[in-house]
Amino acid sequence: MQEILLAILAGLIVGFVFALVKLPIPAPPALPGIMGIVGIYLGYKLYEAVWPLIMK
C-alpha cells in the first residue's frame, strides 16, 4: 500500500512540475493509451504466473 501511495505522490509532484513549466503531461491522452499501459501490466502479471509453471 505504501508503494501505491508513493507512486501517486510522485505522479502528483511530476504533474505539478510539468504544469508549472507549461509542458504537456507525460501520460497518454486517450483511452487507447491507458489501455496499452493496462495491457503491459497484465502481460507482466501473466508472465509472473506462467513462468514458474514452465520452469518446473
QUINORFEN-V744527 format. One record per backbone hydrogen bond with DSSP energy under -0.5 kcal/mol. CO is the residue of the C=O (numbers start at 1). NH is the residue of the N-H. If there is no record, write none. Layout:
co=CO nh=NH
co=CO nh=NH
//
This chain:
co=1 nh=5
co=2 nh=6
co=3 nh=7
co=4 nh=8
co=5 nh=9
co=6 nh=10
co=7 nh=11
co=8 nh=12
co=9 nh=13
co=10 nh=14
co=11 nh=15
co=12 nh=16
co=13 nh=17
co=14 nh=18
co=15 nh=19
co=16 nh=20
co=17 nh=21
co=18 nh=23
co=19 nh=22
co=25 nh=27
co=30 nh=33
co=30 nh=34
co=31 nh=35
co=32 nh=36
co=33 nh=37
co=34 nh=38
co=35 nh=39
co=36 nh=40
co=37 nh=41
co=38 nh=42
co=39 nh=43
co=40 nh=44
co=41 nh=45
co=42 nh=46
co=43 nh=47
co=44 nh=48
co=45 nh=49
co=46 nh=50
co=47 nh=51
co=48 nh=52
co=50 nh=53
co=50 nh=54
co=51 nh=55
co=53 nh=56
//
